[in-house]
Structure formats: C-alpha cells, structure tokens
Amino acid sequence: MFVEVKGVQFVNKGAELMLHAVMQQLESQLPTAKLVLEPNVNSPYLKRAQVGALQKFALRKGKFDLSNLSYWIPKKLRHWLINNFGIITEADVDVVLDASGFAYGDQWSSVKIKLLCGEIKRSAKYNKKFVLLPQALGPFSRPEDKNELVESFPKATLICAREETSFEHVSQVIGQSDNLVTFGDFTNLVKPVVDQRWKDFDRLLLIVPNYNMLSERNSDQRWKDHYVNLMVNSIQIGRELGLNPLILNHEGKEDSQVCDLIQSQSGGDIEIYHESDALKVKGIIQSAELIVCSRFHGCVSALSQGVPCLGTSWSHKYEKLFEEYQLSGCLLSPDTGKDKLKTQLEFALSSGPTESATSRERFKVDSEKMWNKVFASIV
C-alpha cells in the first residue's frame, strides 16, 4: 500500500512533527505501507530520502493541475519508475493523509481549496482513500470555495476538524455529513528527543516567535504595534523572576527575522537557537520551565507535556487549544501591560501544569481513538 502524506515539510517544526506522528503510526499499525512525499521548497530530496519516502511526481504547477493524466500512463511504465527510481505518480497512491495543519480557509488562496477538492474527487472516482487528519479549517466565505467544498468534501473518506470551530466552519457549508468528525491535534503522542544540554539548562524560559503575528493573516492589527514589545517584556520579566531566556526558532527563515528583531530590542544579549530536528525541538520544549509561544505546535508540545505556556494568537485555533486545556487565562492579548504580563507568567509557573493535567491525558486517549478510526477507514 502506498500512503502519501500531504501538507508536511522539514522547516516548520510543527509540520515535521505531524510527519513523525504519521510515520510512527504507520510503522505500528500498517508496517508494510510505503511512505510517499511530494517535493517542495521546504521538503528537499535528501530530507525525503532520509525518512525512506518514495518521491511523488506531481503533474501540477501553480493553479494548473494535470494530475489526472497520470492515470493514462501505462501501468508497466509507472511500476518501472517506482521500482527503479522510487518515483510514484498519483495514479499509484492508495491512500492520502492530509496533515496540512492550517491551509484551507479565507486566510489562504482559493487555489489551495480548488486543488484539494480536485484531488478528493479523483480519489473517489478511482476508489482511493482520502483523509484530512485533524487540522484547523475555515472560515469559508468565498462563493467559489463553498461550491468546491459542497461538491467534494462529502466524497472524502474522513474529515477531521481539529476543534468545534473548524467543525462548524465545514458543516455550515456542506451540512451534516457522516465523514465529518472532531479530533484534537495528534502530535501529542510523539516522543521527544531530549539532549542532556537542555536537561542541565537552569530555569529555561523559551521565547518562540511567529512571523504570522505581524502578517496580513492576523486580522487583529493591534499586534503589529505590540507584538515585539510583548516578547521583549516577557524576556525582561522572566529574568526578574530568575529565569534564563532563550529565543527558539520553530519555523526557519521567515521566523528568523522576527527572532532577530526581538533579540536586538532585548539588548542583543539573548541567544537565538536553531534546531533542525523536530523531535529535538519538542525535547527542548520539554526541558523548559516556561515557554512564551506563538507557534501552534510549540504550544501543543508544551501543553501536552505539562510545560507552563503562555501563548499568542493569530487564528481561532489558538483560542480553542488553550480553552481545551482549561488554560484560556494563559493566552496573551496585544494590550497586555507589564503588570498583567508578570501576573500571567507567575500564574503559568505556579498552576498551569496542574490545571491542564486532566486534559493532557484525555487528548492522548482521543488521539489513539482518532488513529483507530483512520486505520479502520483505510484498510
């Protein structure tokens, strides 16, 4: 069985964590499956080869999708490409697991939805399985997007909305559907790799920025004026509380610019750490005493491991995440002053892990249920 995992990459550590989560489950529950990955700028050949993935040959460029032509390539030739070069086309993929995280909705181009819906319809036509793993979805207000979704989403094998808001965004467009369910983020089952350096790091305060906080995707424009200052204040107050701050780049080049800005405005004496291995990033987070985080999967890695966490938000997915962990008070607002910030930092340090303990265990059980449902639907 050939299983393609869509929406993952090796620069964004959340996306890489989702890939590891899928790989671990495939190894456990479907060990004979062959992993398939499509190339992109953040998923180069050597990285794909390191995880043993077959190379997807996509007949698609920009908004133009000619993937349907792959079904006209003689089967003998397609199998020759697989066996001799590890190259596979859509025609030979049996299952697609879409782990995009957050890629479909008004904050993104309609092209993404059009391409997704086209692939879902082809999967249904050729009796393949297409599963959207838990991810944030919507809102969907553009008429052309709604038309595509109504025509295609009911044909998907399974659509897993990551929270109730995403579920409502989809159901408002396609109505009630048996294939639409709700499950939380599934990276909480991934085991981290912890380096001794971080175990020995005394009272580590991690600052994890996100360039989306300053981008046009963030509808709350107040963040453009206050975001960097809030991160700088977190560093200053953290030091007053006896913590040792470190800026962790969770994304790559785009987040790096924000990391540099925070560093310079903090006096330039704080280190920026870049780690290429997502499992080690999760291990660094596990070793922290406190994290102030703007990356969704950075927040998940903290909350699911009982690490005190304050978050910021540019999408509904953050509000729902902290609400689910019963820690809505740990989500910062753009007008948070120094006194309130200190109070929230002290609260997170003192009671955050205790507050979320029940939720942590429940969500891990939910993730196991989700995987059981996914494998029952594709095997």
C-alpha positions in Angstrom: 0.0 0.0 0.0 1.3 3.4 -1.0 0.4 6.2 1.5 1.0 9.8 0.7 1.3 12.3 3.5 0.4 15.8 2.3 1.0 19.2 3.9 4.2 18.2 5.8 7.7 19.6 5.4 11.1 19.9 7.2 11.4 23.6 8.0 8.2 24.2 10.0 8.7 22.0 13.1 5.0 21.6 13.6 4.6 20.2 10.1 7.6 17.9 10.7 6.2 16.7 14.0 3.0 15.7 12.2 5.0 13.7 9.7 6.8 11.9 12.5 3.4 11.2 14.1 2.1 9.7 10.9 5.3 7.7 10.4 5.2 6.2 13.9 1.5 5.2 13.5 2.2 3.6 10.1 5.1 1.7 11.5 2.9 0.4 14.3 -0.3 -0.3 12.6 0.5 -0.7 8.9 4.2 -1.7 8.7 4.1 -2.8 5.1 2.9 0.6 3.9 5.2 2.7 1.7 5.5 6.4 2.6 5.1 8.9 -0.3 6.1 12.6 -0.1 5.8 15.3 -2.7 8.8 17.7 -3.2 8.6 21.3 -2.3 11.0 24.1 -1.3 10.8 23.1 2.3 10.9 19.3 1.7 14.0 18.7 -0.4 15.1 15.3 -1.9 17.7 14.4 0.8 15.3 15.1 3.6 12.6 12.9 2.0 15.1 10.2 1.3 16.3 10.2 4.9 12.8 9.1 6.0 12.6 6.4 3.3 9.9 8.2 1.3 9.1 7.5 -2.4 9.2 10.6 -4.5 5.8 11.9 -5.7 5.9 13.2 -9.3 3.3 15.9 -9.3 1.8 17.0 -12.6 0.9 20.3 -11.1 2.2 23.9 -11.4 0.6 26.8 -9.6 -3.1 26.7 -10.2 -2.8 24.2 -13.1 -3.4 20.6 -12.2 -2.8 17.9 -14.8 -2.6 15.0 -12.2 -5.5 13.2 -14.0 -3.1 12.5 -16.8 -1.1 10.2 -14.5 -3.9 7.6 -14.8 -3.2 7.4 -18.6 0.5 6.5 -18.1 0.8 2.7 -18.8 0.9 0.7 -15.5 4.0 -1.1 -16.6 5.9 2.2 -17.0 4.6 3.5 -13.7 5.8 0.4 -11.8 9.2 0.6 -13.6 9.6 4.2 -12.3 8.7 3.1 -8.7 11.0 0.0 -8.7 14.0 1.7 -10.4 13.9 5.3 -9.3 11.5 5.5 -6.3 9.2 7.8 -8.3 5.5 7.5 -8.0 2.6 9.3 -9.6 -0.9 10.0 -8.1 -2.3 7.0 -10.1 -0.5 4.5 -7.8 -1.1 6.2 -4.5 -3.6 4.2 -2.5 -4.2 6.5 0.5 -3.7 10.2 1.0 -3.4 11.5 4.6 -3.6 15.3 4.5 -1.8 16.8 7.5 -1.7 20.4 6.4 -2.4 21.8 9.9 -4.0 25.0 8.7 -4.1 25.6 4.9 -7.7 25.8 3.8 -9.9 28.8 4.6 -10.3 32.5 3.9 -6.8 33.3 5.2 -5.4 31.3 2.3 -5.7 31.3 -1.5 -8.7 29.7 -3.2 -6.2 27.8 -5.3 -5.4 25.6 -2.3 -9.0 24.6 -1.9 -9.5 24.1 -5.7 -6.5 21.7 -5.8 -7.6 19.9 -2.7 -11.1 19.4 -3.9 -9.9 18.2 -7.3 -7.8 15.5 -5.7 -10.6 14.4 -3.3 -12.9 13.9 -6.3 -10.3 11.9 -8.2 -9.7 9.8 -5.2 -13.4 9.0 -5.0 -13.5 8.3 -8.8 -10.7 5.7 -8.6 -11.8 4.2 -5.3 -8.9 5.6 -3.3 -8.9 6.8 0.3 -8.5 10.5 1.2 -8.4 11.5 4.9 -8.0 15.0 6.2 -6.2 14.4 9.5 -7.0 16.8 12.4 -6.4 20.4 11.3 -7.9 23.9 11.5 -10.4 24.5 8.7 -12.1 27.7 7.5 -13.8 30.0 7.7 -15.1 29.7 4.1 -16.9 32.8 2.8 -15.9 32.9 -0.9 -18.7 31.5 -3.1 -16.3 29.7 -5.3 -14.7 27.9 -2.3 -18.1 26.9 -1.0 -19.1 25.4 -4.4 -15.9 23.3 -4.5 -16.4 22.1 -0.9 -20.0 21.1 -1.4 -19.1 19.1 -4.5 -16.0 17.3 -3.0 -15.9 17.1 0.8 -18.8 14.6 1.1 -16.6 12.3 -1.1 -13.6 12.3 1.3 -13.1 9.2 3.4 -12.8 11.2 6.6 -12.6 14.9 7.5 -11.2 15.5 11.0 -11.7 19.1 12.2 -9.3 19.9 15.0 -11.9 21.7 17.1 -15.5 22.7 17.2 -15.0 26.0 15.4 -13.5 24.2 12.4 -16.2 21.6 12.5 -18.8 24.4 12.3 -17.0 26.1 9.5 -17.2 23.0 7.4 -20.7 21.9 8.4 -22.1 25.4 7.7 -21.0 24.8 4.1 -21.7 21.1 3.4 -24.3 20.4 6.1 -24.2 17.4 8.4 -22.0 14.6 7.0 -21.1 11.2 8.4 -17.5 11.6 7.3 -17.1 14.9 9.3 -15.7 14.4 12.9 -13.8 16.3 15.5 -10.4 15.2 16.9 -7.7 17.3 18.5 -4.1 17.7 17.4 -2.3 14.3 17.1 1.3 15.3 17.7 0.8 14.8 21.5 1.7 11.1 21.1 5.1 11.8 19.5 8.0 11.1 21.9 10.6 13.9 22.0 14.4 13.5 21.9 16.0 15.3 24.9 19.6 16.4 24.7 21.5 16.5 28.0 22.4 20.1 27.4 18.8 21.1 27.9 18.3 18.9 30.9 21.2 20.8 32.5 19.9 24.3 31.5 18.9 26.1 34.6 15.4 27.5 34.7 15.0 27.8 30.9 12.5 30.4 29.5 11.8 29.8 25.8 10.5 32.6 23.6 9.1 31.1 20.4 8.0 33.8 17.8 5.8 33.6 14.7 6.0 35.9 11.8 2.3 35.4 11.2 1.7 37.5 14.3 2.8 40.5 12.2 1.5 39.4 8.8 -1.7 40.3 7.0 -3.1 36.9 8.0 -3.5 38.3 11.5 -6.8 40.1 11.5 -6.1 41.8 14.8 -4.0 44.7 13.7 -3.1 45.7 17.2 -0.4 43.0 17.3 1.7 44.9 14.7 2.2 47.6 17.3 2.6 45.5 20.4 3.9 42.0 19.5 7.6 42.5 19.6 7.4 44.7 22.7 5.3 42.0 24.4 8.0 39.4 23.7 10.7 41.8 24.9 8.8 42.4 28.1 8.4 38.6 28.6 12.2 38.3 28.4 12.7 41.2 30.9 10.2 40.0 33.4 11.3 36.4 33.0 14.8 37.5 34.1 13.3 39.3 37.1 11.7 36.0 38.1 15.0 34.2 37.9 14.5 32.6 34.6 17.1 32.3 31.8 15.6 33.2 28.4 16.4 31.7 25.0 14.8 32.5 21.7 13.9 29.3 19.8 13.3 29.5 16.1 10.4 27.0 15.4 10.0 27.7 11.7 13.0 28.8 9.7 13.9 31.8 7.6 10.6 33.8 8.0 10.5 33.4 11.8 14.3 34.2 11.9 13.6 37.9 11.0 11.2 38.2 14.0 13.7 36.4 16.2 16.4 38.9 15.2 14.1 41.9 15.9 13.2 40.6 19.4 16.9 39.9 20.1 18.0 43.4 19.1 15.3 45.1 21.1 16.2 43.0 24.2 19.7 44.4 24.2 21.3 41.8 21.9 22.5 39.5 24.8 20.0 36.7 24.3 20.8 33.7 22.2 18.7 32.6 19.2 18.7 28.8 18.9 18.1 27.0 15.6 17.4 23.2 15.7 16.7 21.3 12.5 15.3 18.2 14.1 11.6 18.5 15.2 11.9 15.7 17.8 14.7 17.6 19.4 12.7 20.8 19.3 10.0 19.0 21.3 12.7 17.8 23.7 13.9 21.4 24.2 10.4 22.5 25.0 10.0 19.6 27.4 13.1 20.8 29.3 11.8 24.4 29.7 10.5 25.8 32.9 8.2 28.2 31.0 7.5 29.0 27.3 6.0 32.1 25.7 5.0 30.8 22.4 3.4 32.0 19.2 3.7 28.7 17.2 0.7 26.4 17.4 2.7 23.1 17.7 5.1 24.8 20.1 2.1 25.4 22.3 0.9 21.8 21.8 4.3 20.4 22.6 4.3 22.4 25.9 0.7 21.8 26.9 0.8 18.1 26.1 4.0 17.7 28.2 2.9 19.7 31.2 5.2 22.7 30.5 3.8 26.0 31.6 2.9 28.0 28.5 1.7 31.5 27.6 0.5 31.9 24.0 -0.4 34.5 21.5 -3.0 34.1 18.7 -3.4 35.0 15.0 -6.1 32.3 14.4 -9.1 30.7 16.1 -7.0 27.5 16.6 -5.1 29.1 19.4 -8.1 30.2 21.4 -9.6 26.7 21.1 -6.4 25.0 22.0 -6.0 26.9 25.3 -9.7 26.6 26.0 -9.5 22.8 25.6 -6.6 22.6 28.0 -8.5 24.7 30.5 -5.9 27.5 30.3 -7.7 30.3 28.5 -6.1 32.7 31.0 -2.7 31.8 29.6 -3.5 33.3 26.2 -2.0 36.8 25.9 -3.7 39.8 24.3 -2.0 42.6 22.4 -2.7 45.2 25.1 -1.2 43.1 27.9 0.8 45.5 30.1 3.9 44.7 32.2 2.0 44.2 35.4 -0.6 41.8 33.9 2.1 40.0 32.0 4.0 39.4 35.2 0.8 38.1 36.8 0.2 35.7 33.9 3.8 34.5 33.9 3.6 33.8 37.7 0.2 32.0 37.2 1.6 29.8 34.4 4.6 28.9 36.5 2.6 28.0 39.6 -0.6 26.3 38.4 -0.5 25.8 34.6 0.5 22.1 34.5 -1.9 21.2 37.3 -4.8 22.9 35.6 -4.2 21.0 32.3 -3.3 17.6 33.7 -6.7 16.0 33.1 -6.9 17.5 29.6 -3.4 16.2 28.7 -4.4 12.6 29.3 -7.8 12.9 27.7 -6.4 14.3 24.5 -3.8 11.4 24.3 -6.6 8.9 24.5 -8.5 10.9 21.9 -5.5 10.7 19.6 -5.4 7.0 19.9 -9.2 6.8 19.1 -8.6 9.0 16.1 -5.9 6.8 14.7 -8.1 3.7 15.2 -10.8 5.4 13.2 -8.4 6.4 10.5 -6.9 3.0 10.0 -10.4 1.3 10.2 -11.4 3.6 7.3 -8.4 3.0 5.0 -7.6 -0.7 5.4 
